[in-house]
Amino acid sequence: MKSLFSLGSLGLLAAMASVAGPASAQDTVGACLITKTDINPFFVKMKEGATAKAEELGIELSTYAGKVDGDHETQVQAIETCIASGAKGILITASDTKAIVPVVEQAREAGLLVIALDTPLEPIDAADATFATDNFLAGELIGQWAAASLGDKAADAKIAMLDLAASQPSVGVLRDQGFLTGFGIDVKDPSRWGDEDDPRIVGNEVTSGNEEGGRTAIESLMIKDPGINVIYTINEPAAAGAYEALKAFGREDDVLIVSVDGGCPGVQNVADGVIGATSQQYPLLMASLGVEAIAAWAENGTKPEPTEGKAFFDTGVALVTATPVDGVDSIDVAEGMDKCWG
């Protein structure tokens, strides 16, 4: 059967909308969106995108979220509820990308289309499809930018790694390992973080992807080595928390912070010099495409295809910085603000 998705095509949205028109009142299509939390601006925007597209297509959307990032059990319960309700499909950003697989398999066996958003499951083909940023590339871009910004000083950098969760969900591993690769550090086993032996890495701390986690992580690592001069952060809320901790140490002006997200507050932090560079991703697009895919699945059983040469559908990424460097593609703050969310 011909796929609805033409690989990388800008005509994707129009093609999907023509195939998946609004459902009739007699046969309403149900869909579920399950995010890690409902307070992170990234997931707020994802919910907005999914809700708007569901209303446009006449789909009944139910939304669920973990109490905190890492709340696996609430996500399992949400999938079970979606199966029982007769939903046609599930969009999920999984907190535990390995442990969620058995209940995802139950959903697929029950006939639901399961699409991972932003965070690939492990293995990636445990979901029917994945719509995501190339998270490794997102990390690699900020790693390359940080190394180029430091120049010769990169050889003696002292790097703090602010990761997501101890369970090491795929999105956290990909961004971490991408950053280190871009910076020129041997990542050892690319499927996990924390096994590197490069002396430039001061240590890894988890943040739960929020400001408080970023603050406490840097407090711990600065006690370990007050000479830290580069901070990798899993996302912009963690970066904002890290910056607040640096202010308490009187180091806010001489430490390079890099991040991933591209939300409007994060891009403003780039403009203000809080974050040196961030990799911008596009959650509204991920979510709206996901809803369209569920509509198509309900209409005629069509499944989306990945971007050519990748195991997922790539929704794009762009490095945003006020101080571009040679050899690393980037967009300026003004363009980043035009494309930001939240």
Protein Blocks (a to p, Z undefined) as FASTA:
>chain_A
ZZfbdghiaklmmmmmmmmgcddfklcccdddddfblkbmklmmmmmmmmmmmmmnopac
dddddfbghiamlmmmmmmmmmmnopabdcdddfblmlmmmmmmmmmmnopacddehiac
ddfklpmbdcdddfklmmmmmmmmmmmmnmmmlmmgccddddfbfnlpaklmmmmmmmmm
mnopaekjakbghiacbfklnbdcdeklpaklmmmmmmmmmmmommbcbdcdfblklmmm
mmmmmmmnopmmmcccdddejpaklmmmmmnomambdcdddfklmmmmmmmmmmmmmmno
pacdddehiabdcebjadddfbdcehiacddfklmmmmggZZ
